[in-house]
């Protein structure tokens, strides 16, 4: 583990940029960026275009270590290059930003009010490659829709089981049990989730550390105990479908919770913007998210 990056992520001011749109969400991300599906004919062409988008974001002067602690990458991005360097090396060496890797394979069908992760059958190989590419940490997502105690326990059990394998590989896992912002019982889901998370955190040893990525809670400062837990490096929040303005306002209410936004970071960027327009728009988004995070 890179101790300099660990200290920055744990103690620095800023937020985590989520640039990890995967195969299923890439067409939507490209469309929002002004690149329609008729611009590509194959999956490879699609991924090339989204890597171009990510490259433009990462190389922008607005994307800097003063405001951004880390960036989450899609697996294909990890194996792609920016200005002749693998993306993680470019982030760490040129930008001073810690690189994370999305490792989950998507969501299973809903059962007991939740969607577990699909099995990660190539986890050992992925973690080996992540170390070779100088990745600092990982991210994996589940979704909670109903306050079903059995379902929520299964989500957290699965997340920590995989998380311990990631820790053993020398990486820091971001455990992400997202609570659907559209759930009619969102506060009850969050209360049950908090209990399960604390139970698992209390069982970690002194050399086992995790990060948590959560939906901004309905009840302000609900996750204070998680933020203060000695085994938690950082608690970050997903925007979850909220607009940037709404996500930022909700985030500001929660002391110690920092952003890990995707859509809220890039929602106003467009492929047709000039470099000056693009950098100014990204800079405004970065600063607003940064201010909400501190």
C-alpha positions in Angstrom: 0.0 0.0 0.0 1.1 3.5 -0.8 1.4 5.2 2.6 1.5 8.7 1.1 -1.8 8.1 -0.7 -3.3 6.5 2.4 -2.5 9.6 4.5 -3.9 11.9 1.7 -7.2 9.9 1.4 -7.6 9.6 5.1 -6.7 13.1 6.2 -6.8 15.4 3.1 -9.5 17.9 2.2 -11.4 17.1 -1.0 -13.5 14.4 -2.6 -13.4 11.2 -4.6 -14.2 11.6 -8.3 -16.2 8.6 -9.7 -15.2 8.0 -13.3 -16.2 4.3 -13.4 -19.2 4.1 -15.7 -19.3 0.5 -16.9 -20.6 -1.3 -20.0 -24.2 -0.9 -19.0 -24.1 2.8 -18.1 -21.6 4.0 -20.7 -24.1 4.8 -23.5 -26.1 6.9 -21.0 -22.9 8.7 -19.9 -21.8 9.3 -23.5 -25.3 10.6 -24.4 -25.2 13.0 -21.5 -21.8 14.2 -22.8 -23.3 14.8 -26.2 -22.1 11.6 -28.0 -25.0 9.7 -29.3 -25.1 6.0 -30.1 -24.8 6.6 -33.8 -21.2 7.8 -33.2 -20.0 4.3 -32.6 -20.8 0.9 -34.1 -19.0 -1.5 -31.7 -18.3 -1.9 -28.0 -14.6 -1.1 -28.6 -15.5 2.1 -30.3 -17.8 3.0 -27.4 -15.1 2.4 -24.8 -12.6 4.4 -26.9 -15.0 7.4 -26.8 -15.7 7.1 -23.1 -11.9 6.9 -22.5 -11.5 10.0 -24.5 -14.1 11.7 -22.3 -12.3 10.5 -19.1 -9.0 11.6 -20.5 -10.3 15.1 -21.2 -11.6 15.2 -17.6 -8.4 13.9 -16.0 -6.0 16.0 -18.0 -8.0 19.2 -17.4 -6.2 21.7 -15.1 -9.5 21.8 -13.1 -9.0 18.2 -12.1 -6.3 18.7 -9.5 -5.0 17.4 -6.2 -6.0 20.5 -4.4 -9.6 19.5 -4.6 -9.6 15.8 -5.5 -8.2 13.0 -3.3 -8.9 10.0 -5.5 -10.6 8.9 -8.7 -12.5 5.6 -9.3 -11.7 3.9 -12.7 -13.5 1.3 -14.7 -11.4 -1.8 -15.3 -10.9 -1.1 -19.0 -9.7 2.4 -18.1 -7.1 0.9 -15.8 -5.5 -0.9 -18.8 -5.8 2.2 -21.0 -3.2 5.0 -21.2 -3.2 8.8 -20.9 -0.3 10.6 -22.6 1.6 7.3 -22.8 1.1 6.4 -19.1 -1.3 3.9 -17.7 -4.2 5.8 -16.2 -3.4 5.1 -12.6 0.2 6.1 -13.0 -0.9 9.3 -14.7 -3.3 10.1 -11.8 -0.7 9.3 -9.1 2.4 10.8 -10.7 1.1 13.7 -12.8 -1.8 14.7 -10.7 -1.1 13.5 -7.1 -4.5 11.7 -7.0 -5.0 8.2 -5.6 -6.4 5.7 -8.2 -9.3 3.3 -7.3 -10.8 0.5 -9.4 -14.4 -0.6 -9.8 -14.3 -4.4 -9.4 -17.9 -5.5 -9.2 -19.6 -7.3 -12.1 -23.0 -5.6 -11.7 -26.0 -6.5 -9.7 -27.9 -9.7 -9.2 -31.7 -9.8 -9.4 -33.6 -8.3 -6.5 -34.4 -10.6 -3.5 -35.4 -9.7 0.0 -35.6 -6.0 -0.9 -31.9 -5.8 -2.1 -29.6 -6.5 -5.0 -26.5 -8.3 -4.1 -23.4 -8.2 -6.3 -23.0 -10.8 -9.0 -20.2 -13.2 -8.2 -16.7 -11.8 -8.9 -15.2 -14.9 -10.4 -11.9 -13.4 -11.4 -11.2 -11.4 -8.2 -7.7 -12.8 -7.5 -6.6 -12.0 -11.1 -8.2 -8.6 -11.0 -6.5 -7.7 -7.7 -3.1 -9.0 -9.1 -3.5 -6.7 -12.1 -4.6 -3.8 -9.9 -1.4 -4.1 -8.0 0.6 -4.2 -11.2 -1.2 -1.1 -12.4 -0.5 0.7 -9.0 -4.1 0.9 -7.9 -4.6 2.2 -4.4 -8.1 0.8 -3.6 -11.2 -0.7 -5.1 -15.0 -0.1 -5.2 -17.9 -2.5 -5.3 -21.7 -1.7 -5.3 -24.8 -3.3 -3.9 -28.3 -1.8 -3.7 -30.8 -1.7 -0.9 -34.4 -0.9 -1.7 -36.5 -2.1 1.3 -35.9 -2.3 5.1 -35.5 -6.1 5.0 -33.2 -7.1 7.8 -32.2 -10.4 6.2 -31.5 -8.7 2.8 -29.5 -5.9 4.3 -27.5 -8.3 6.4 -26.7 -10.3 3.3 -25.5 -7.2 1.4 -23.1 -6.2 4.2 -21.9 -9.8 4.7 -21.1 -10.1 1.0 -19.4 -6.7 0.9 -17.1 -7.5 3.9 -16.3 -11.0 2.7 -15.0 -9.6 -0.6 -13.5 -6.6 1.3 -11.3 -8.8 3.4 -9.9 -10.5 0.2 -9.1 -7.0 -1.1 -7.4 -6.0 2.1 -5.3 -9.2 2.0 -4.1 -8.1 -1.5 -2.8 -4.9 0.0 -5.6 -2.6 -1.3 -8.2 -0.5 0.4 -11.8 -1.5 -0.4 -14.6 1.0 -0.8 -17.6 -0.9 0.5 -20.7 0.6 -1.2 -24.2 -0.6 0.0 -26.2 2.1 -1.8 -29.7 2.8 -0.5 -32.0 3.7 -3.3 -33.0 7.4 -3.0 -36.5 6.4 -4.3 -37.2 3.9 -1.6 -40.4 4.7 0.3 -38.7 3.5 3.5 -35.2 5.0 3.0 -34.7 6.1 6.6 -35.5 2.6 7.9 -33.2 1.1 5.4 -30.4 3.4 6.5 -30.9 2.6 10.2 -30.7 -1.1 9.6 -27.7 -0.6 7.3 -25.8 1.4 9.9 -26.3 -1.3 12.6 -24.9 -4.0 10.2 -22.0 -1.9 9.2 -21.0 -1.2 12.8 -21.2 -4.9 13.6 -18.8 -5.8 10.8 -16.5 -2.9 11.4 -16.1 -3.9 15.1 -14.9 -7.3 14.0 -12.0 -6.0 11.9 -8.5 -6.3 13.2 -6.2 -3.3 13.7 -4.5 -3.7 10.4 -7.8 -4.1 8.4 -9.1 -0.8 7.1 -12.0 0.0 4.8 -13.7 3.0 3.2 -17.5 3.2 3.0 -19.6 4.7 0.2 -23.2 5.5 1.2 -26.2 7.3 0.0 -26.5 10.7 1.7 -28.8 9.9 4.6 -32.3 11.3 5.2 -31.5 11.8 8.9 -28.6 14.3 9.1 -25.4 13.0 10.6 -26.8 9.5 10.9 -23.4 8.1 9.9 -21.3 10.0 12.4 -20.3 6.8 14.2 -19.1 5.3 11.0 -17.0 8.4 10.1 -15.4 8.2 13.6 -14.8 4.5 13.6 -11.1 3.6 13.9 -11.3 1.0 11.1 -12.8 3.5 8.6 -10.4 5.4 6.4 -13.1 7.7 5.0 -16.9 7.7 4.5 -17.9 9.1 1.0 -21.3 9.8 -0.4 -22.7 8.9 -3.8 -25.0 11.4 -5.5 -27.5 8.6 -6.2 -29.5 10.4 -8.9 -29.8 13.7 -7.2 -28.8 16.7 -9.2 -25.5 18.4 -8.4 -27.1 21.2 -6.5 -29.4 19.0 -4.4 -26.5 16.5 -3.7 -24.2 19.3 -2.6 -26.8 20.9 -0.3 -27.6 17.5 1.3 -23.9 16.7 1.7 -23.2 20.0 3.4 -25.6 19.1 6.2 -23.5 16.0 7.1 -20.3 16.8 9.0 -17.3 14.7 7.9 -19.1 13.1 4.9 -17.3 13.8 1.6 -18.5 13.4 -2.0 -17.8 10.6 -4.4 -20.0 11.9 -7.2 -20.2 10.7 -10.8 -23.2 12.3 -12.6 -23.0 15.4 -10.4 -19.4 16.0 -11.4 -19.9 15.6 -15.2 -23.5 16.5 -15.8 -22.7 19.9 -17.5 -19.8 18.7 -19.6 -20.2 18.3 -23.4 -18.0 17.0 -26.1 -18.7 20.1 -28.2 -17.4 22.5 -25.7 -14.1 24.3 -26.4 -11.3 23.5 -24.1 -11.8 26.8 -22.3 -15.5 26.1 -21.8 -14.9 22.5 -20.8 -12.3 23.5 -18.2 -14.4 26.3 -16.8 -17.5 24.1 -16.5 -15.5 21.3 -14.9 -13.8 23.8 -12.6 -17.1 25.1 -11.3 -18.3 21.5 -10.6 -15.1 20.5 -8.9 -15.2 23.6 -6.6 -18.8 23.2 -5.7 -18.4 19.6 -4.8 -15.2 20.4 -2.9 -16.9 23.1 -0.9 -19.7 20.7 0.0 -17.2 18.1 1.1 -15.3 20.3 3.5 
